[in-house]
Amino acid sequence: MLNRRNLPVLLLILASGLFIGYRSLGTGGHPPTKYEKILKNVGEFLTQVHYSPKDLNDNFSKEVFKKYLEKVDNEKTLLMASDIEALRKYETKLDDEVLTGTVQFVPAVSEIFKKRVAETELVYKEALSQAFDFTKDESITIDPDKLDFAKNEAERKELYRKRMKYLVLDRFVELKESQEKNKGKQGFVEKTDVQMEKEARDKVLALMDRLYNRYKFKVNDDDRFSDYVNTITTSMDPHTSFFLPVDKRYFDEGMSGKFYGIGAALSLDEGNIRVGTLITGSPAWKSGEVTAGDVIKKVAQGNEEPVDLTGYVIEDAVKLIRGKKGTEVRLTLKKNDGVLKIVSLIRDEIVQDETFARSVIVNNGKSKVGYIYLPEFYADFEDPKGARCAIDVAKELIKLKQENVDGVVMDLRNNGGGSLFDVVQMVGLFIDEGPIVQVKDR
């Protein structure tokens, strides 16, 4: 039987496909901002359309307040205790923001966040500028649930010093273990503890620099507002989500098994977005100008100003590179010889058929068993003729029955969910087919 514990995951599609329309409204005597329009519409959706809405009251507000600050600073390393107290005036007012479309909490958090990022960047760099003494007996608490926000600058510096020492020690131990394993091998060069400690510090510095580049260059007001609205929707229930337009498009692409892009797989290498492999026949492959190993420095939409990918992770870069079919994307590539080159590509349809249902017959000489593998409950909601997992599974079943199999096993391992509509259709199909079908999920 299909395990019921998977169903809540699948419900995501019902709420995540929501488009929030803009309304004409004003707050505080000024024309509404885009954030106010969105928040007002989200509030109306949650209170009027949601299947089982919670009351938007002070208790709900306190829950959102706590969860959002945990999302902004989940390790309690950026914000200070004084910041939390300064923001406390919003703790019971967030329900009013949702109902009225007023947006004050996120801008207040954003201002503090930017200030603390600039300050703590200097703190971690200072901590990593000198060697650590690993012979000194010290302890550190890294569980955020057992930590308090720093009360003053001295506490914050000590917190960062210990965190950096912990990260460096972890990498120092890895280097020591690697050296022990490679002793005696050809080309082995033994390093001193001083050299390995410096190498470990350099690794942590690079890691922290990448994180802070993301804070400074990638995470913007839209991202913080999106996180805020998602905190509100998931506090209403864990299966309702809000997507920015680019995130909604990315979600739809994942659900449909196709997207419009250039056909290049990307990898993250020491903070650089690199081209990994090219799909044969794709725009990138046809151009002859994109090669594996190229670093993508910037991405531009047609003639628009390019976006620097400093601080971006792969998912962020992919969202920029993909777009509508037939549109132009310009990549600034750093080639393997160090030369910078701008390459113009026209997006085309790329089909990810590895996510589609497929089947084989396992014949052990005594019986024939059909095997259907379904990695995702996919569905193309934008194209009536697009791929649907329920239809594809039905086709595979027909093929297997024509081969007179003795039974069918359906493999749903690692299937993270998707279209509930298609799941219901498949369950009905399996019931109709009777005992020939077995469904196993884990």
DRENDO-1510 file (C-alpha; in Angstrom, 1 decimal, always signed):
<recs>
REC; n; res; u; v; w
REC; 1; MET; +0.0; +0.0; +0.0 .
REC; 2; LEU; +1.1; +3.6; -0.6 .
REC; 3; ASN; +2.4; +4.8; +2.8 .
REC; 4; ARG; +0.3; +7.6; +4.2 .
REC; 5; ARG; +3.2; +9.4; +5.7 .
REC; 6; ASN; +4.3; +10.5; +2.2 .
REC; 7; LEU; +1.0; +12.3; +1.5 .
REC; 8; PRO; +1.7; +15.5; +3.5 .
REC; 9; VAL; +4.9; +16.0; +1.4 .
REC; 10; LEU; +2.8; +15.7; -1.8 .
REC; 11; LEU; +0.3; +18.3; -0.6 .
REC; 12; LEU; +3.0; +21.0; -1.3 .
REC; 13; ILE; +1.9; +21.3; -4.9 .
REC; 14; LEU; -1.6; +22.5; -4.0 .
REC; 15; ALA; -0.3; +25.5; -2.1 .
REC; 16; SER; +3.0; +26.1; -3.8 .
REC; 17; GLY; +1.4; +26.8; -7.2 .
REC; 18; LEU; -0.3; +29.9; -5.8 .
REC; 19; PHE; +0.1; +33.1; -7.7 .
REC; 20; ILE; -0.5; +36.2; -5.6 .
REC; 21; GLY; -2.2; +39.0; -7.6 .
REC; 22; TYR; -1.6; +42.6; -6.9 .
REC; 23; ARG; -4.4; +44.8; -5.5 .
REC; 24; SER; -4.8; +48.5; -5.3 .
REC; 25; LEU; -4.4; +49.4; -1.7 .
REC; 26; GLY; -2.5; +51.9; +0.4 .
REC; 27; THR; -1.1; +51.9; +4.0 .
REC; 28; GLY; +0.0; +54.9; +6.0 .
REC; 29; GLY; -1.1; +57.3; +3.3 .
REC; 30; HIS; +1.4; +56.3; +0.7 .
REC; 31; PRO; +1.1; +54.2; -2.4 .
REC; 32; PRO; +1.6; +50.5; -1.5 .
REC; 33; THR; +5.0; +49.0; -2.2 .
REC; 34; LYS; +5.3; +45.6; -3.9 .
REC; 35; TYR; +5.9; +44.0; -0.5 .
REC; 36; GLU; +2.7; +45.5; +1.0 .
REC; 37; LYS; +0.7; +44.4; -2.0 .
REC; 38; ILE; +2.0; +40.8; -1.7 .
REC; 39; LEU; +1.6; +40.6; +2.1 .
REC; 40; LYS; -2.0; +42.0; +1.9 .
REC; 41; ASN; -2.9; +39.3; -0.7 .
REC; 42; VAL; -1.2; +36.6; +1.3 .
REC; 43; GLY; -3.1; +37.6; +4.4 .
REC; 44; GLU; -6.4; +37.5; +2.5 .
REC; 45; PHE; -5.6; +34.1; +1.0 .
REC; 46; LEU; -4.7; +32.6; +4.4 .
REC; 47; THR; -7.8; +33.9; +6.1 .
REC; 48; GLN; -10.3; +33.4; +3.3 .
REC; 49; VAL; -9.1; +30.5; +1.1 .
REC; 50; HIS; -7.0; +28.3; +3.4 .
REC; 51; TYR; -8.7; +25.0; +4.2 .
REC; 52; SER; -8.1; +25.2; +8.0 .
REC; 53; PRO; -6.7; +28.6; +8.9 .
REC; 54; LYS; -5.2; +29.5; +12.3 .
REC; 55; ASP; -6.3; +32.6; +14.0 .
REC; 56; LEU; -4.1; +35.5; +13.2 .
REC; 57; ASN; -3.5; +36.8; +16.7 .
REC; 58; ASP; -0.7; +37.7; +19.1 .
REC; 59; ASN; +0.3; +34.1; +19.6 .
REC; 60; PHE; +0.6; +33.6; +15.9 .
REC; 61; SER; +2.7; +36.8; +15.7 .
REC; 62; LYS; +5.0; +35.5; +18.4 .
REC; 63; GLU; +5.5; +32.3; +16.6 .
REC; 64; VAL; +6.4; +34.1; +13.3 .
REC; 65; PHE; +8.7; +36.5; +15.2 .
REC; 66; LYS; +10.7; +33.6; +16.7 .
REC; 67; LYS; +10.9; +31.5; +13.6 .
REC; 68; TYR; +11.9; +34.3; +11.3 .
REC; 69; LEU; +14.8; +35.5; +13.5 .
REC; 70; GLU; +16.0; +31.9; +13.7 .
REC; 71; LYS; +15.9; +31.8; +9.9 .
REC; 72; VAL; +17.8; +35.1; +9.6 .
REC; 73; ASP; +20.5; +34.1; +12.2 .
REC; 74; ASN; +20.1; +30.4; +12.9 .
REC; 75; GLU; +23.5; +30.0; +14.6 .
REC; 76; LYS; +23.1; +33.2; +16.7 .
REC; 77; THR; +26.4; +34.6; +15.5 .
REC; 78; LEU; +25.2; +37.8; +13.7 .
REC; 79; LEU; +22.6; +39.5; +15.8 .
REC; 80; MET; +23.2; +40.9; +19.3 .
REC; 81; ALA; +21.0; +40.6; +22.4 .
REC; 82; SER; +20.3; +44.3; +22.0 .
REC; 83; ASP; +19.1; +43.7; +18.4 .
REC; 84; ILE; +16.5; +41.2; +19.6 .
REC; 85; GLU; +15.3; +43.7; +22.3 .
REC; 86; ALA; +15.0; +46.5; +19.8 .
REC; 87; LEU; +12.9; +44.3; +17.5 .
REC; 88; ARG; +10.8; +43.0; +20.4 .
REC; 89; LYS; +8.3; +45.9; +19.7 .
REC; 90; TYR; +7.2; +43.9; +16.6 .
REC; 91; GLU; +6.7; +40.6; +18.4 .
REC; 92; THR; +2.9; +40.9; +18.8 .
REC; 93; LYS; +2.3; +43.1; +15.7 .
REC; 94; LEU; +3.1; +40.8; +12.9 .
REC; 95; ASP; -0.5; +39.5; +12.7 .
REC; 96; ASP; -1.5; +43.1; +12.2 .
REC; 97; GLU; +1.0; +43.4; +9.4 .
REC; 98; VAL; -0.4; +40.4; +7.6 .
REC; 99; LEU; -4.0; +41.6; +7.9 .
REC; 100; THR; -3.3; +45.2; +6.9 .
REC; 101; GLY; -0.4; +44.7; +4.5 .
REC; 102; THR; +2.0; +46.9; +6.5 .
REC; 103; VAL; +5.6; +45.9; +6.1 .
REC; 104; GLN; +7.9; +47.3; +8.9 .
REC; 105; PHE; +9.4; +44.3; +10.6 .
REC; 106; VAL; +11.5; +43.0; +7.6 .
REC; 107; PRO; +13.0; +46.4; +6.8 .
REC; 108; ALA; +14.0; +46.8; +10.4 .
REC; 109; VAL; +15.6; +43.3; +10.5 .
REC; 110; SER; +17.3; +44.0; +7.2 .
REC; 111; GLU; +18.9; +47.2; +8.4 .
REC; 112; ILE; +20.3; +45.4; +11.5 .
REC; 113; PHE; +21.4; +42.4; +9.4 .
REC; 114; LYS; +23.5; +44.5; +7.0 .
REC; 115; LYS; +25.1; +46.4; +9.8 .
REC; 116; ARG; +26.1; +43.2; +11.7 .
REC; 117; VAL; +27.4; +41.5; +8.6 .
REC; 118; ALA; +29.8; +44.4; +8.0 .
REC; 119; GLU; +31.0; +44.2; +11.7 .
REC; 120; THR; +31.4; +40.5; +12.0 .
REC; 121; GLU; +33.3; +40.2; +8.8 .
REC; 122; LEU; +36.1; +42.1; +10.5 .
REC; 123; VAL; +35.8; +40.0; +13.6 .
REC; 124; TYR; +36.2; +36.6; +11.9 .
REC; 125; LYS; +39.1; +37.9; +9.7 .
REC; 126; GLU; +40.9; +39.1; +12.8 .
REC; 127; ALA; +40.3; +35.8; +14.6 .
REC; 128; LEU; +41.8; +33.9; +11.6 .
REC; 129; SER; +44.8; +36.2; +11.2 .
REC; 130; GLN; +46.8; +34.5; +13.9 .
REC; 131; ALA; +47.7; +30.9; +14.7 .
REC; 132; PHE; +45.6; +28.9; +17.2 .
REC; 133; ASP; +47.0; +27.1; +20.1 .
REC; 134; PHE; +45.5; +23.6; +20.1 .
REC; 135; THR; +47.2; +22.6; +23.3 .
REC; 136; LYS; +45.0; +25.0; +25.3 .
REC; 137; ASP; +42.0; +23.2; +27.0 .
REC; 138; GLU; +38.9; +25.0; +25.8 .
REC; 139; SER; +35.3; +24.1; +25.1 .
REC; 140; ILE; +32.6; +25.5; +22.8 .
REC; 141; THR; +28.8; +25.2; +22.6 .
REC; 142; ILE; +27.6; +25.1; +19.0 .
REC; 143; ASP; +24.0; +24.0; +19.5 .
REC; 144; PRO; +22.0; +27.3; +18.9 .
REC; 145; ASP; +19.2; +26.1; +21.2 .
REC; 146; LYS; +21.7; +26.3; +24.1 .
REC; 147; LEU; +23.3; +29.6; +23.1 .
REC; 148; ASP; +22.3; +33.2; +23.9 .
REC; 149; PHE; +22.9; +36.1; +21.6 .
REC; 150; ALA; +26.1; +38.0; +22.4 .
REC; 151; LYS; +25.5; +40.8; +25.0 .
REC; 152; ASN; +28.5; +43.0; +24.1 .
REC; 153; GLU; +31.4; +43.3; +21.7 .
REC; 154; ALA; +33.8; +41.3; +24.0 .
REC; 155; GLU; +31.3; +38.3; +24.0 .
REC; 156; ARG; +30.9; +38.4; +20.3 .
REC; 157; LYS; +34.7; +38.4; +19.6 .
REC; 158; GLU; +35.2; +35.5; +22.0 .
REC; 159; LEU; +32.3; +33.6; +20.3 .
REC; 160; TYR; +33.9; +34.1; +16.9 .
REC; 161; ARG; +37.4; +33.2; +18.1 .
REC; 162; LYS; +36.2; +29.9; +19.5 .
REC; 163; ARG; +34.0; +29.1; +16.5 .
REC; 164; MET; +36.9; +29.8; +14.1 .
REC; 165; LYS; +39.2; +27.8; +16.2 .
REC; 166; TYR; +36.8; +24.9; +16.2 .
REC; 167; LEU; +36.4; +25.0; +12.4 .
REC; 168; VAL; +40.2; +25.2; +11.9 .
REC; 169; LEU; +40.8; +22.4; +14.3 .
REC; 170; ASP; +38.4; +20.2; +12.4 .
REC; 171; ARG; +40.3; +20.8; +9.2 .
REC; 172; PHE; +43.7; +20.5; +10.9 .
REC; 173; VAL; +42.7; +17.0; +12.1 .
REC; 174; GLU; +41.6; +16.1; +8.5 .
REC; 175; LEU; +45.0; +17.2; +7.2 .
REC; 176; LYS; +46.8; +15.2; +9.8 .
REC; 177; GLU; +44.9; +12.1; +9.1 .
REC; 178; SER; +45.4; +12.5; +5.3 .
REC; 179; GLN; +49.1; +12.9; +5.9 .
REC; 180; GLU; +49.3; +9.7; +7.9 .
REC; 181; LYS; +47.4; +7.8; +5.2 .
REC; 182; ASN; +49.7; +9.0; +2.4 .
REC; 183; LYS; +53.1; +8.5; +4.1 .
REC; 184; GLY; +55.4; +6.5; +2.0 .
REC; 185; LYS; +53.4; +7.1; -1.2 .
REC; 186; GLN; +55.1; +8.4; -4.4 .
REC; 187; GLY; +55.3; +12.2; -4.4 .
REC; 188; PHE; +54.5; +12.5; -0.7 .
REC; 189; VAL; +55.7; +15.6; +1.0 .
REC; 190; GLU; +55.5; +15.8; +4.8 .
REC; 191; LYS; +54.2; +19.0; +6.3 .
REC; 192; THR; +54.8; +20.4; +9.8 .
REC; 193; ASP; +52.0; +21.0; +12.2 .
REC; 194; VAL; +52.6; +24.8; +11.7 .
REC; 195; GLN; +52.1; +24.4; +8.0 .
REC; 196; MET; +49.0; +22.4; +8.4 .
REC; 197; GLU; +47.5; +24.8; +10.9 .
REC; 198; LYS; +48.1; +27.6; +8.4 .
REC; 199; GLU; +46.5; +25.6; +5.6 .
REC; 200; ALA; +43.5; +24.8; +7.8 .
REC; 201; ARG; +43.1; +28.5; +8.6 .
REC; 202; ASP; +43.3; +29.4; +5.0 .
REC; 203; LYS; +40.5; +26.9; +4.2 .
REC; 204; VAL; +38.2; +28.3; +6.9 .
REC; 205; LEU; +39.0; +31.9; +5.7 .
REC; 206; ALA; +37.9; +30.9; +2.2 .
REC; 207; LEU; +34.8; +29.2; +3.5 .
REC; 208; MET; +33.8; +32.3; +5.6 .
REC; 209; ASP; +34.6; +34.7; +2.7 .
REC; 210; ARG; +32.2; +32.7; +0.5 .
REC; 211; LEU; +29.5; +32.8; +3.1 .
REC; 212; TYR; +29.9; +36.6; +3.6 .
REC; 213; ASN; +30.0; +37.2; -0.1 .
REC; 214; ARG; +26.6; +35.6; -0.2 .
REC; 215; TYR; +25.4; +37.8; +2.6 .
REC; 216; LYS; +26.7; +40.9; +0.9 .
REC; 217; PHE; +26.1; +40.3; -2.8 .
REC; 218; LYS; +23.3; +37.7; -3.1 .
REC; 219; VAL; +21.0; +37.9; -0.2 .
REC; 220; ASN; +18.9; +41.0; -0.8 .
REC; 221; ASP; +15.7; +42.6; +0.4 .
REC; 222; ASP; +13.6; +40.3; -1.9 .
REC; 223; ASP; +15.2; +37.2; -0.4 .
REC; 224; ARG; +14.6; +38.4; +3.2 .
REC; 225; PHE; +11.0; +39.4; +2.4 .
REC; 226; SER; +10.4; +36.0; +0.7 .
REC; 227; ASP; +11.7; +34.2; +3.8 .
REC; 228; TYR; +9.4; +36.3; +6.0 .
REC; 229; VAL; +6.3; +35.5; +3.9 .
REC; 230; ASN; +7.3; +31.8; +3.9 .
REC; 231; THR; +7.7; +31.9; +7.7 .
REC; 232; ILE; +4.1; +33.2; +7.8 .
REC; 233; THR; +2.7; +30.6; +5.4 .
REC; 234; THR; +4.5; +27.6; +7.0 .
REC; 235; SER; +3.4; +28.8; +10.5 .
REC; 236; MET; -0.2; +28.5; +9.2 .
REC; 237; ASP; +0.7; +25.0; +8.1 .
REC; 238; PRO; +4.0; +23.4; +7.0 .
REC; 239; HIS; +2.7; +22.6; +3.4 .
REC; 240; THR; +1.9; +26.1; +2.2 .
REC; 241; SER; +4.7; +28.0; +0.6 .
REC; 242; PHE; +5.2; +31.4; -1.1 .
REC; 243; PHE; +7.4; +31.7; -4.2 .
REC; 244; LEU; +8.9; +34.7; -5.8 .
REC; 245; PRO; +8.3; +34.6; -9.6 .
REC; 246; VAL; +11.8; +33.2; -10.4 .
REC; 247; ASP; +11.4; +30.5; -7.6 .
REC; 248; LYS; +7.9; +29.6; -8.9 .
REC; 249; ARG; +9.3; +29.1; -12.4 .
REC; 250; TYR; +12.2; +27.0; -11.0 .
REC; 251; PHE; +9.6; +24.9; -9.1 .
REC; 252; ASP; +7.5; +24.4; -12.2 .
REC; 253; GLU; +10.5; +23.3; -14.1 .
REC; 254; GLY; +11.4; +20.7; -11.5 .
REC; 255; MET; +7.8; +19.4; -11.5 .
REC; 256; SER; +7.5; +19.2; -15.3 .
REC; 257; GLY; +10.8; +17.5; -16.1 .
REC; 258; LYS; +11.7; +20.2; -18.7 .
REC; 259; PHE; +13.1; +23.7; -18.6 .
REC; 260; TYR; +14.3; +26.4; -21.0 .
REC; 261; GLY; +18.0; +27.0; -20.7 .
REC; 262; ILE; +21.4; +26.4; -22.3 .
REC; 263; GLY; +22.0; +22.8; -21.4 .
REC; 264; ALA; +25.1; +23.0; -19.2 .
REC; 265; ALA; +25.5; +21.3; -15.8 .
REC; 266; LEU; +27.2; +23.5; -13.2 .
REC; 267; SER; +29.4; +22.9; -10.3 .
REC; 268; LEU; +30.7; +25.0; -7.4 .
REC; 269; ASP; +34.4; +25.1; -7.0 .
REC; 270; GLU; +36.0; +27.2; -4.3 .
REC; 271; GLY; +33.3; +29.8; -4.7 .
REC; 272; ASN; +33.3; +29.8; -8.5 .
REC; 273; ILE; +30.4; +28.6; -10.6 .
REC; 274; ARG; +32.0; +26.3; -13.2 .
REC; 275; VAL; +30.6; +24.6; -16.3 .
REC; 276; GLY; +30.7; +20.9; -15.6 .
REC; 277; THR; +29.2; +19.0; -18.6 .
REC; 278; LEU; +27.3; +20.0; -21.7 .
REC; 279; ILE; +24.1; +18.2; -23.0 .
REC; 280; THR; +24.7; +17.1; -26.6 .
REC; 281; GLY; +22.5; +19.2; -28.9 .
REC; 282; SER; +21.9; +21.9; -26.4 .
REC; 283; PRO; +22.5; +25.7; -27.1 .
REC; 284; ALA; +25.7; +25.7; -25.1 .
REC; 285; TRP; +27.0; +22.6; -27.0 .
REC; 286; LYS; +26.0; +23.9; -30.4 .
REC; 287; SER; +27.7; +27.3; -29.8 .
REC; 288; GLY; +31.2; +25.7; -29.6 .
REC; 289; GLU; +32.1; +28.6; -27.3 .
REC; 290; VAL; +31.3; +27.0; -23.9 .
REC; 291; THR; +33.6; +24.3; -22.6 .
REC; 292; ALA; +33.8; +22.2; -19.4 .
REC; 293; GLY; +35.8; +24.0; -16.8 .
REC; 294; ASP; +34.8; +27.6; -17.8 .
REC; 295; VAL; +34.0; +29.8; -14.9 .
REC; 296; ILE; +30.8; +31.8; -15.2 .
REC; 297; LYS; +31.6; +35.3; -13.8 .
REC; 298; LYS; +28.4; +37.2; -14.9 .
REC; 299; VAL; +25.0; +36.5; -16.4 .
REC; 300; ALA; +22.9; +39.0; -18.3 .
REC; 301; GLN; +19.4; +38.9; -19.7 .
REC; 302; GLY; +19.7; +40.1; -23.3 .
REC; 303; ASN; +21.0; +43.7; -23.3 .
REC; 304; GLU; +20.4; +44.2; -19.6 .
REC; 305; GLU; +23.3; +44.9; -17.2 .
REC; 306; PRO; +25.0; +41.6; -16.2 .
REC; 307; VAL; +24.7; +40.2; -12.7 .
REC; 308; ASP; +28.0; +39.3; -10.9 .
REC; 309; LEU; +27.8; +35.8; -9.5 .
REC; 310; THR; +30.0; +36.6; -6.5 .
REC; 311; GLY; +28.4; +34.9; -3.5 .
REC; 312; TYR; +26.0; +32.9; -5.6 .
REC; 313; VAL; +25.5; +29.1; -5.2 .
REC; 314; ILE; +24.6; +26.8; -8.0 .
REC; 315; GLU; +20.8; +27.1; -7.5 .
REC; 316; ASP; +21.0; +30.9; -7.7 .
REC; 317; ALA; +23.0; +30.9; -10.8 .
REC; 318; VAL; +20.7; +28.3; -12.5 .
REC; 319; LYS; +17.7; +30.6; -11.9 .
REC; 320; LEU; +19.4; +33.4; -13.7 .
REC; 321; ILE; +20.6; +31.3; -16.6 .
REC; 322; ARG; +17.2; +29.7; -17.3 .
REC; 323; GLY; +14.3; +31.7; -18.7 .
REC; 324; LYS; +11.8; +31.7; -21.5 .
REC; 325; LYS; +12.3; +29.8; -24.7 .
REC; 326; GLY; +13.9; +31.9; -27.4 .
REC; 327; THR; +15.2; +34.6; -25.1 .
REC; 328; GLU; +18.9; +35.6; -25.0 .
REC; 329; VAL; +21.2; +35.0; -22.1 .
REC; 330; ARG; +24.8; +36.4; -22.1 .
REC; 331; LEU; +27.5; +34.7; -20.1 .
REC; 332; THR; +30.8; +36.3; -19.1 .
REC; 333; LEU; +33.1; +33.3; -19.1 .
REC; 334; LYS; +36.6; +33.0; -17.7 .
REC; 335; LYS; +38.3; +30.4; -19.9 .
REC; 336; ASN; +40.9; +28.0; -18.8 .
REC; 337; ASP; +43.7; +30.2; -20.1 .
REC; 338; GLY; +42.4; +33.2; -18.0 .
REC; 339; VAL; +40.8; +35.1; -20.9 .
REC; 340; LEU; +37.4; +36.6; -20.3 .
REC; 341; LYS; +34.8; +36.0; -23.1 .
REC; 342; ILE; +31.2; +37.1; -23.5 .
REC; 343; VAL; +29.0; +34.3; -25.1 .
REC; 344; SER; +25.5; +35.0; -26.3 .
REC; 345; LEU; +23.1; +32.0; -26.2 .
REC; 346; ILE; +19.4; +31.6; -27.1 .
REC; 347; ARG; +17.5; +29.4; -24.6 .
REC; 348; ASP; +15.8; +26.3; -25.8 .
REC; 349; GLU; +13.9; +23.4; -24.3 .
REC; 350; ILE; +15.8; +20.9; -22.3 .
REC; 351; VAL; +14.0; +17.7; -21.3 .
REC; 352; GLN; +15.1; +15.9; -18.1 .
REC; 353; ASP; +13.8; +12.5; -19.0 .
REC; 354; GLU; +15.8; +10.8; -16.3 .
REC; 355; THR; +13.1; +11.9; -13.9 .
REC; 356; PHE; +10.4; +10.1; -15.9 .
REC; 357; ALA; +8.8; +6.7; -15.1 .
REC; 358; ARG; +10.5; +3.7; -16.7 .
REC; 359; SER; +10.2; +0.0; -16.4 .
REC; 360; VAL; +12.1; -3.3; -16.9 .
REC; 361; ILE; +11.3; -7.0; -16.6 .
REC; 362; VAL; +13.2; -9.1; -14.1 .
REC; 363; ASN; +13.2; -12.8; -15.2 .
REC; 364; ASN; +14.7; -15.3; -12.9 .
REC; 365; GLY; +13.6; -18.3; -14.9 .
REC; 366; LYS; +10.7; -19.1; -12.6 .
REC; 367; SER; +8.7; -15.9; -12.8 .
REC; 368; LYS; +8.6; -12.6; -14.6 .
REC; 369; VAL; +8.3; -9.5; -12.5 .
REC; 370; GLY; +7.8; -6.0; -13.8 .
REC; 371; TYR; +9.7; -3.2; -12.1 .
REC; 372; ILE; +8.6; +0.4; -12.4 .
REC; 373; TYR; +10.9; +3.2; -11.2 .
REC; 374; LEU; +9.4; +6.6; -10.4 .
REC; 375; PRO; +11.9; +9.1; -8.9 .
REC; 376; GLU; +9.3; +12.0; -8.8 .
REC; 377; PHE; +5.6; +12.6; -9.0 .
REC; 378; TYR; +6.1; +15.0; -11.9 .
REC; 379; ALA; +3.4; +17.0; -13.8 .
REC; 380; ASP; +3.5; +19.7; -16.4 .
REC; 381; PHE; +0.7; +22.1; -15.3 .
REC; 382; GLU; +1.5; +24.6; -18.0 .
REC; 383; ASP; +1.2; +22.2; -21.0 .
REC; 384; PRO; -1.9; +20.0; -21.3 .
REC; 385; LYS; +0.2; +17.7; -23.5 .
REC; 386; GLY; +3.2; +17.7; -21.2 .
REC; 387; ALA; +4.6; +14.8; -19.1 .
REC; 388; ARG; +2.4; +13.4; -16.3 .
REC; 389; CYS; +3.6; +10.6; -14.1 .
REC; 390; ALA; +0.2; +9.0; -13.8 .
REC; 391; ILE; -0.2; +8.7; -17.5 .
REC; 392; ASP; +3.4; +7.5; -18.0 .
REC; 393; VAL; +3.0; +4.9; -15.2 .
REC; 394; ALA; -0.2; +3.7; -16.9 .
REC; 395; LYS; +1.7; +3.2; -20.2 .
REC; 396; GLU; +4.4; +1.2; -18.4 .
REC; 397; LEU; +1.8; -1.0; -16.8 .
REC; 398; ILE; +0.1; -1.7; -20.1 .
REC; 399; LYS; +3.5; -2.7; -21.6 .
REC; 400; LEU; +4.3; -5.0; -18.7 .
REC; 401; LYS; +0.8; -6.6; -18.8 .
REC; 402; GLN; +1.3; -7.3; -22.5 .
REC; 403; GLU; +4.4; -9.2; -21.5 .
REC; 404; ASN; +2.3; -11.4; -19.1 .
REC; 405; VAL; +4.4; -10.5; -16.0 .
REC; 406; ASP; +3.5; -12.3; -12.8 .
REC; 407; GLY; +3.5; -9.1; -10.8 .
REC; 408; VAL; +4.7; -5.5; -10.7 .
REC; 409; VAL; +6.9; -3.8; -8.1 .
REC; 410; MET; +6.8; +0.0; -8.1 .
REC; 411; ASP; +9.9; +1.7; -6.6 .
REC; 412; LEU; +9.3; +5.0; -4.9 .
REC; 413; ARG; +12.5; +5.1; -2.9 .
REC; 414; ASN; +13.9; +8.7; -2.7 .
REC; 415; ASN; +10.8; +10.1; -4.3 .
REC; 416; GLY; +10.4; +13.4; -2.5 .
REC; 417; GLY; +6.8; +14.0; -3.5 .
REC; 418; GLY; +5.0; +16.2; -6.1 .
REC; 419; SER; +1.6; +16.3; -7.7 .
REC; 420; LEU; -1.1; +15.0; -5.4 .
REC; 421; PHE; -3.5; +14.8; -8.3 .
REC; 422; ASP; -1.3; +12.3; -10.1 .
REC; 423; VAL; -0.8; +10.3; -6.9 .
REC; 424; VAL; -4.5; +9.9; -6.5 .
REC; 425; GLN; -4.8; +8.8; -10.1 .
REC; 426; MET; -2.1; +6.2; -9.7 .
REC; 427; VAL; -3.6; +4.8; -6.5 .
REC; 428; GLY; -6.9; +4.4; -8.3 .
REC; 429; LEU; -5.1; +2.7; -11.2 .
REC; 430; PHE; -3.4; +0.3; -8.8 .
REC; 431; ILE; -6.7; -0.6; -7.1 .
REC; 432; ASP; -8.3; -1.2; -10.5 .
REC; 433; GLU; -5.5; -3.5; -11.6 .
REC; 434; GLY; -5.8; -5.6; -8.5 .
REC; 435; PRO; -3.1; -7.9; -7.0 .
REC; 436; ILE; -0.8; -7.6; -10.0 .
REC; 437; VAL; +0.5; -4.4; -8.6 .
REC; 438; GLN; +2.6; -3.9; -5.4 .
REC; 439; VAL; +3.7; -0.5; -4.3 .
REC; 440; LYS; +6.8; -0.2; -2.1 .
REC; 441; ASP; +8.0; +3.2; -0.8 .
REC; 442; ARG; +11.2; +2.6; +1.3 .
</recs>
